[in-house]
Amino acid sequence: MVAARWALWTFVIVNLVIVEILFLTAGTGKNGVLTVAKFFGLHAAVLMLFQLLLVARLPWLDRRIGMDRLTVWHRWVGFTLLWTLLTHAVLVVLGYATLDDASMTKTFFALAGVPASLLGMLAAAIVVVIAAVSARQVRRRLRYETWHALHLLLYVALGLAFVHQLQETTTFTSSAAAEIYWWALWLFAFGSLLTGRIVLPLWRNAYHRFEVVAVVPESDDVVSVHVTGRHLDRLPARAGQFCFWRFPGHNSWWTANPFSLSAAPDGRTLRLTAKASGTTSAGLRHLPIGTRAFVEGPYGAFTSLHRTRPGALLIAGGVGITPVRALLEEEAAGDVVVLYRVRGEDDAVLIDEVRTLVEDRGGRLHLLTGRRGEGGSPFAPESLRALVPDIAERDAYVCGPAGMTSAVLEALQGLKVPRSQVHAERFGLA
């Protein structure tokens, strides 16, 4: 994980340095304000390219950093891009207004009449809309499908911004080397996006030809779906990862669901286990055997690839037990402790399988029952230390609802568990 972070941020910093060198050597704008506007415009372009890289779902980055963390970075880079673009736009209007000795309103409409400037304005407007609907207060009120469809407009904004740069910027046409560099950077970013989001998923599904072979009700509101395919031993899936699952005929293409693998991949089948929390997941128990599946993934860094210590502490809440149960199959006999938080024992998904796996490995299972707020938090630092006295000497894996995950991570920090030993998977990638 550390190497992947260093590689990613080194890539960004190196390109920012190159852009700034080109900015300093390519000449100034028509006045000081337009020169500063150009500076912000160039950095907005780099942020756009970085955004593409963060959402490209490249396997090398995803397995080492995790899609949830990449998504958080994407969100913060997105808001940075918003303010950088707005600053660039305001400075452009101000710069030309100063140059022409005209009002900013008059200058704005004059620039809107220039095709190259209009493209930039449209790109900025789309980014503003996407940022507005991505604000937490607005996002909570929108259906995921609506939010996702609006978010796809970002690719339209990128196309408009690319053409705007071709027609407006002089920095990357100041020399043959600058032009080659700029084209190479855009091709790399778009190539990464197309490879990770389109080419690789299509190729894998054509090669493996996934289909449903069994649907097993685990309880009244939990179901496991077993999926098989050709050459699954060549699918680079690990216990703890998740996939986006589509079942044509069962749900629309826009309603792909991220479900963790609830059993370690064995080269023959994949298993997902879902709780009925919506119409799509509730309907999984009615999937006909033989239904074709479109599987995108596997994704996630919640794997044993990041183990640093012999001992492991696996903490799960509710249906978050699914990747933990899969990880248990990879655990060798020895020092493993599982904390499983549920309202009541009847809500403990896959509890018999978990109990058997823990016993087979000579580990310990603590089933923590009770509603939130009853009897104190089982994840308070003192409670965790009582359950696992050597907690600071273990790798801790945490998967569950957002509130629980945040509470556990805060407690682990208070207990001085090194960050390199803490691995968390958060629900809700949007």
C-alpha positions as CSV (number, residue, x, y, z in Angstrom):
1,M,0.0,0.0,0.0
2,V,2.8,2.4,0.9
3,A,4.6,1.8,-2.4
4,A,1.4,2.4,-4.4
5,R,0.7,5.7,-2.6
6,W,4.3,6.8,-3.2
7,A,4.0,5.9,-6.8
8,L,0.7,7.7,-7.3
9,W,1.7,10.9,-5.5
10,T,5.1,10.9,-7.1
11,F,3.4,10.7,-10.5
12,V,1.2,13.7,-9.6
13,I,4.0,15.8,-8.2
14,V,6.4,15.1,-11.1
15,N,3.7,16.2,-13.6
16,L,2.8,19.3,-11.6
17,V,6.5,20.3,-11.7
18,I,6.7,19.7,-15.4
19,V,3.6,21.9,-15.9
20,E,4.9,24.7,-13.8
21,I,8.2,24.6,-15.7
22,L,6.3,24.8,-19.0
23,F,4.2,27.7,-17.6
24,L,7.3,29.6,-16.6
25,T,9.1,29.1,-20.0
26,A,6.1,29.5,-22.3
27,G,5.7,33.3,-21.9
28,T,3.1,35.4,-20.1
29,G,-0.5,36.4,-20.9
30,K,-1.7,39.7,-22.3
31,N,-1.6,41.1,-18.7
32,G,-0.8,40.0,-15.2
33,V,-4.3,38.8,-14.4
34,L,-4.5,36.6,-17.5
35,T,-1.1,35.2,-16.7
36,V,-2.4,34.1,-13.2
37,A,-5.6,32.8,-14.9
38,K,-3.4,30.7,-17.2
39,F,-1.6,29.3,-14.2
40,F,-4.9,28.1,-12.6
41,G,-6.2,26.8,-15.9
42,L,-3.1,24.6,-16.4
43,H,-3.4,23.2,-12.9
44,A,-7.1,22.6,-13.4
45,A,-6.2,20.5,-16.4
46,V,-3.8,18.4,-14.3
47,L,-6.5,17.9,-11.7
48,M,-8.9,16.6,-14.4
49,L,-6.3,14.1,-15.6
50,F,-5.7,13.0,-12.0
51,Q,-9.5,12.5,-11.6
52,L,-9.5,10.1,-14.5
53,L,-6.7,8.1,-13.0
54,L,-8.5,7.8,-9.6
55,V,-11.7,6.4,-11.1
56,A,-10.0,4.2,-13.8
57,R,-10.2,1.2,-11.5
58,L,-6.7,0.1,-12.5
59,P,-6.1,-3.3,-10.8
60,W,-2.6,-2.4,-9.6
61,L,-3.8,0.7,-7.7
62,D,-7.1,-0.8,-6.5
63,R,-5.6,-3.9,-4.9
64,R,-3.0,-1.9,-3.0
65,I,-4.9,1.3,-2.0
66,G,-8.6,0.2,-2.2
67,M,-11.5,1.6,-4.2
68,D,-13.1,3.2,-1.1
69,R,-9.9,5.3,-0.4
70,L,-9.5,6.1,-4.1
71,T,-13.1,7.3,-4.1
72,V,-12.5,9.6,-1.1
73,W,-9.5,11.1,-2.8
74,H,-11.6,11.5,-6.0
75,R,-14.2,13.4,-4.0
76,W,-11.7,15.9,-2.5
77,V,-9.8,16.3,-5.8
78,G,-13.2,17.0,-7.4
79,F,-13.9,19.9,-5.0
80,T,-10.4,21.2,-5.5
81,L,-11.0,21.1,-9.2
82,L,-14.2,23.1,-8.8
83,W,-12.5,26.0,-7.0
84,T,-9.5,25.9,-9.3
85,L,-11.8,26.1,-12.4
86,L,-14.0,28.9,-10.9
87,T,-10.8,30.9,-10.0
88,H,-9.5,30.4,-13.5
89,A,-12.9,31.5,-15.0
90,V,-13.2,34.6,-12.9
91,L,-9.7,35.7,-13.6
92,V,-10.1,35.2,-17.3
93,V,-13.2,37.5,-17.3
94,L,-11.5,40.0,-15.0
95,G,-8.3,40.0,-17.1
96,Y,-10.1,40.7,-20.4
97,A,-12.4,43.2,-18.7
98,T,-9.3,45.1,-17.5
99,L,-7.7,44.7,-21.0
100,D,-10.8,46.1,-22.8
101,D,-11.8,48.6,-20.1
102,A,-15.2,47.0,-20.0
103,S,-17.5,45.6,-17.3
104,M,-17.2,42.0,-16.3
105,T,-20.8,41.3,-17.3
106,K,-20.2,42.7,-20.8
107,T,-16.9,40.8,-21.0
108,F,-18.5,37.5,-19.9
109,F,-21.1,37.6,-22.7
110,A,-18.5,38.7,-25.2
111,L,-16.3,35.7,-24.3
112,A,-19.4,33.4,-24.5
113,G,-19.7,34.4,-28.1
114,V,-16.2,32.9,-28.8
115,P,-16.5,29.1,-29.5
116,A,-13.3,28.2,-27.6
117,S,-14.3,30.2,-24.6
118,L,-17.8,28.9,-24.7
119,L,-16.6,25.3,-24.5
120,G,-14.6,26.1,-21.4
121,M,-17.6,27.8,-19.8
122,L,-19.8,24.8,-20.5
123,A,-17.2,22.4,-19.0
124,A,-17.0,24.6,-15.9
125,A,-20.8,24.7,-15.6
126,I,-21.0,20.9,-15.7
127,V,-18.4,20.6,-13.0
128,V,-20.4,23.1,-10.8
129,V,-23.6,21.0,-11.3
130,I,-21.8,17.8,-10.4
131,A,-20.2,19.4,-7.3
132,A,-23.6,20.7,-6.2
133,V,-25.3,17.2,-6.5
134,S,-22.3,15.6,-4.7
135,A,-22.7,17.8,-1.6
136,R,-23.7,15.5,1.2
137,Q,-27.0,17.3,1.9
138,V,-28.1,17.0,-1.7
139,R,-26.6,13.5,-2.3
140,R,-28.6,12.0,0.5
141,R,-31.9,13.1,-1.2
142,L,-31.1,11.6,-4.6
143,R,-31.4,8.1,-5.7
144,Y,-28.1,6.5,-6.5
145,E,-29.1,6.0,-10.2
146,T,-29.9,9.7,-10.6
147,W,-26.7,10.8,-8.9
148,H,-24.7,8.4,-11.0
149,A,-26.2,9.5,-14.3
150,L,-25.5,13.1,-13.5
151,H,-22.0,12.2,-12.4
152,L,-21.3,10.7,-15.9
153,L,-21.6,14.2,-17.3
154,L,-18.1,14.7,-16.0
155,Y,-16.9,12.9,-19.0
156,V,-18.7,15.4,-21.2
157,A,-17.0,18.2,-19.3
158,L,-13.6,16.5,-19.8
159,G,-14.2,16.4,-23.6
160,L,-15.3,20.0,-23.7
161,A,-12.3,21.0,-21.6
162,F,-9.9,19.1,-23.8
163,V,-11.1,20.8,-27.0
164,H,-11.0,24.2,-25.1
165,Q,-7.4,23.6,-24.2
166,L,-6.5,22.7,-27.8
167,Q,-7.9,26.0,-29.0
168,E,-6.9,28.3,-26.2
169,T,-3.6,27.3,-24.5
170,T,-0.2,28.3,-25.8
171,T,1.8,26.6,-23.1
172,F,1.6,23.2,-24.6
173,T,2.2,24.3,-28.1
174,S,5.3,26.4,-27.2
175,S,7.6,23.6,-28.3
176,A,7.4,20.1,-29.9
177,A,8.5,18.5,-26.6
178,A,5.7,20.3,-24.7
179,E,3.1,19.2,-27.2
180,I,4.2,15.6,-27.2
181,Y,4.2,15.6,-23.4
182,W,0.6,17.0,-23.2
183,W,-0.8,14.6,-25.7
184,A,1.0,11.7,-24.0
185,L,-0.5,12.7,-20.6
186,W,-4.1,12.9,-22.0
187,L,-3.7,9.6,-23.9
188,F,-2.4,7.9,-20.7
189,A,-5.3,9.2,-18.6
190,F,-8.0,8.3,-21.1
191,G,-6.3,5.0,-21.9
192,S,-6.3,4.1,-18.2
193,L,-10.0,4.9,-17.9
194,L,-11.0,3.0,-21.0
195,T,-8.9,0.0,-20.0
196,G,-10.1,-0.2,-16.4
197,R,-13.7,0.7,-16.8
198,I,-14.6,-0.8,-20.2
199,V,-12.0,-3.0,-21.9
200,L,-11.0,-5.2,-18.9
201,P,-14.6,-5.9,-17.6
202,L,-15.8,-6.7,-21.1
203,W,-12.8,-9.0,-21.8
204,R,-13.2,-10.8,-18.5
205,N,-16.9,-11.5,-18.9
206,A,-16.4,-12.7,-22.5
207,Y,-13.6,-15.0,-21.3
208,H,-15.2,-16.3,-18.1
209,R,-18.9,-16.4,-19.1
210,F,-20.3,-16.1,-15.6
211,E,-23.7,-17.7,-14.7
212,V,-25.7,-18.5,-11.6
213,V,-25.5,-22.1,-10.5
214,A,-27.2,-21.9,-7.1
215,V,-29.3,-19.6,-5.0
216,V,-29.3,-20.5,-1.2
217,P,-31.6,-18.7,1.3
218,E,-29.5,-18.2,4.5
219,S,-32.4,-16.7,6.5
220,D,-35.7,-14.8,5.9
221,D,-33.8,-11.8,4.5
222,V,-30.4,-13.1,3.5
223,V,-29.5,-15.0,0.4
224,S,-26.3,-16.4,-1.1
225,V,-25.8,-16.6,-4.8
226,H,-23.2,-19.0,-6.3
227,V,-21.8,-18.0,-9.7
228,T,-19.6,-20.2,-11.9
229,G,-17.7,-19.6,-15.1
230,R,-14.9,-20.8,-17.3
231,H,-11.3,-20.7,-16.1
232,L,-12.1,-19.1,-12.8
233,D,-8.8,-20.2,-11.5
234,R,-7.3,-17.4,-13.8
235,L,-9.5,-14.7,-12.3
236,P,-7.3,-12.6,-10.0
237,A,-9.8,-12.7,-7.1
238,R,-8.8,-12.8,-3.4
239,A,-10.7,-13.3,-0.2
240,G,-12.0,-10.0,1.1
241,Q,-12.6,-8.4,-2.3
242,F,-15.9,-7.4,-3.8
243,C,-17.4,-7.2,-7.3
244,F,-20.1,-5.2,-9.0
245,W,-22.8,-7.7,-9.9
246,R,-25.3,-7.3,-12.7
247,F,-27.9,-10.0,-13.5
248,P,-29.5,-9.0,-16.9
249,G,-33.3,-9.5,-16.6
250,H,-33.2,-9.1,-12.8
251,N,-32.1,-5.5,-12.6
252,S,-31.2,-2.7,-15.0
253,W,-27.7,-2.0,-16.1
254,W,-27.6,1.1,-13.9
255,T,-28.3,-0.8,-10.7
256,A,-25.2,-2.8,-10.3
257,N,-24.6,-3.8,-6.7
258,P,-21.3,-4.0,-4.9
259,F,-21.3,-7.3,-2.9
260,S,-18.3,-8.8,-1.2
261,L,-17.2,-12.4,-1.9
262,S,-18.5,-14.3,1.1
263,A,-16.3,-17.3,0.4
264,A,-12.6,-17.4,-0.6
265,P,-12.4,-18.0,-4.4
266,D,-11.6,-21.6,-5.1
267,G,-11.2,-21.5,-8.9
268,R,-14.6,-23.0,-9.5
269,T,-17.2,-20.7,-8.1
270,L,-17.7,-17.3,-6.6
271,R,-20.2,-16.6,-3.8
272,L,-22.0,-13.4,-2.8
273,T,-24.2,-13.1,0.3
274,A,-26.7,-10.2,0.4
275,K,-29.2,-8.9,2.9
276,A,-32.5,-7.6,1.6
277,S,-32.0,-3.9,1.9
278,G,-33.6,-2.8,-1.4
279,T,-35.6,-4.2,-4.3
280,T,-32.5,-5.4,-6.1
281,S,-30.9,-7.3,-3.3
282,A,-34.3,-8.6,-2.0
283,G,-35.0,-10.1,-5.4
284,L,-31.8,-12.1,-5.6
285,R,-33.5,-15.1,-4.0
286,H,-35.7,-15.4,-7.1
287,L,-32.8,-15.6,-9.6
288,P,-33.3,-18.5,-12.0
289,I,-30.5,-21.1,-12.2
290,G,-28.5,-20.5,-15.4
291,T,-29.0,-16.7,-15.3
292,R,-26.1,-15.0,-17.0
293,A,-24.1,-12.6,-14.7
294,F,-22.0,-9.6,-15.6
295,V,-19.3,-9.3,-13.0
296,E,-17.1,-6.3,-12.8
297,G,-14.1,-6.7,-10.6
298,P,-12.7,-8.0,-8.3
299,Y,-11.9,-4.8,-6.4
300,G,-10.7,-3.8,-3.0
301,A,-7.6,-3.9,-0.8
302,F,-9.3,-5.6,2.1
303,T,-7.1,-8.7,1.7
304,S,-4.3,-10.6,3.3
305,L,-1.9,-9.0,0.9
306,H,-1.5,-6.2,3.5
307,R,-0.8,-8.4,6.5
308,T,2.1,-7.2,8.6
309,R,1.7,-9.3,11.8
310,P,1.2,-13.0,12.6
311,G,-1.9,-12.3,14.7
312,A,-5.2,-11.0,13.2
313,L,-8.2,-9.3,14.6
314,L,-11.3,-9.4,12.3
315,I,-14.1,-7.0,13.3
316,A,-17.4,-7.2,11.5
317,G,-20.8,-5.6,11.8
318,G,-24.0,-7.0,10.3
319,V,-23.6,-8.1,6.7
320,G,-20.0,-6.8,6.9
321,I,-19.2,-10.4,8.1
322,T,-19.1,-11.6,4.4
323,P,-15.6,-10.5,3.5
324,V,-14.4,-11.4,7.0
325,R,-15.8,-14.9,6.6
326,A,-13.9,-15.2,3.3
327,L,-10.7,-14.0,5.0
328,L,-11.1,-16.7,7.6
329,E,-10.6,-19.4,4.9
330,E,-7.2,-17.9,4.1
331,E,-6.1,-17.8,7.8
332,A,-3.7,-20.6,8.8
333,A,-4.2,-22.3,12.1
334,G,-3.2,-20.0,14.8
335,D,-3.9,-16.6,16.4
336,V,-7.1,-15.1,15.0
337,V,-9.8,-13.3,16.9
338,V,-13.2,-12.4,15.4
339,L,-15.5,-9.8,16.9
340,Y,-19.0,-10.0,15.3
341,R,-21.5,-7.2,16.2
342,V,-25.2,-7.8,15.6
343,R,-28.5,-6.9,17.3
344,G,-29.3,-10.4,18.2
345,E,-28.0,-13.9,17.4
346,D,-30.8,-14.4,14.9
347,D,-29.3,-11.5,12.9
348,A,-25.8,-13.1,12.7
349,V,-25.4,-13.9,9.0
350,L,-23.4,-17.0,8.3
351,I,-22.7,-17.5,12.0
352,D,-22.4,-21.3,11.8
353,E,-19.8,-21.1,9.0
354,V,-17.9,-18.4,10.9
355,R,-18.0,-20.4,14.1
356,T,-16.7,-23.6,12.3
357,L,-13.9,-21.7,10.6
358,V,-12.8,-20.1,13.8
359,E,-12.8,-23.4,15.7
360,D,-10.9,-25.2,12.9
361,R,-8.2,-22.5,13.2
362,G,-8.0,-22.5,17.0
363,G,-9.2,-19.0,17.2
364,R,-11.7,-17.1,19.3
365,L,-15.1,-15.7,18.3
366,H,-16.9,-13.0,20.3
367,L,-20.5,-12.5,19.2
368,L,-21.4,-9.0,20.5
369,T,-25.2,-8.7,20.6
370,G,-27.4,-5.7,21.6
371,R,-28.8,-2.6,20.0
372,R,-26.7,0.5,19.6
373,G,-26.4,2.4,22.9
374,E,-27.4,-0.6,25.1
375,G,-24.9,-1.4,27.8
376,G,-22.1,0.8,26.5
377,S,-20.2,0.4,23.2
378,P,-18.4,-2.9,22.8
379,F,-15.9,-0.9,20.6
380,A,-14.8,1.6,23.2
381,P,-11.0,1.4,23.7
382,E,-11.3,-0.2,27.2
383,S,-13.8,-2.8,25.8
384,L,-11.6,-3.7,22.9
385,R,-8.5,-4.0,25.2
386,A,-10.5,-6.3,27.6
387,L,-11.5,-8.6,24.7
388,V,-8.1,-8.5,22.9
389,P,-5.3,-7.5,25.4
390,D,-2.6,-7.8,22.7
391,I,-4.6,-5.7,20.2
392,A,-1.6,-3.5,19.3
393,E,0.3,-6.6,18.1
394,R,-2.3,-7.6,15.6
395,D,-3.5,-6.7,12.1
396,A,-7.0,-5.3,12.5
397,Y,-9.6,-5.8,9.7
398,V,-12.8,-3.8,10.1
399,C,-15.9,-4.0,7.9
400,G,-19.4,-2.9,8.8
401,P,-21.8,0.1,8.7
402,A,-20.2,3.5,8.5
403,G,-20.9,4.5,12.2
404,M,-19.5,1.3,13.6
405,T,-16.4,1.4,11.3
406,S,-15.7,5.0,12.4
407,A,-16.1,4.1,16.1
408,V,-13.7,1.1,15.7
409,L,-11.1,3.1,13.8
410,E,-11.2,5.9,16.4
411,A,-10.8,3.3,19.2
412,L,-7.9,1.6,17.4
413,Q,-6.2,4.9,17.1
414,G,-6.7,5.5,20.8
415,L,-5.1,2.2,21.6
416,K,-2.0,3.1,19.6
417,V,-2.5,0.4,16.9
418,P,-0.2,1.4,14.1
419,R,-2.0,2.6,11.0
420,S,-0.1,0.1,8.8
421,Q,-1.9,-2.6,10.8
422,V,-5.4,-1.3,10.3
423,H,-7.4,-2.3,7.3
424,A,-10.9,-1.0,6.8
425,E,-13.6,-1.6,4.1
426,R,-16.3,1.1,4.1
427,F,-19.8,0.6,2.6
428,G,-21.2,3.2,0.2
429,L,-18.7,4.1,-2.6
430,A,-20.7,6.9,-3.9
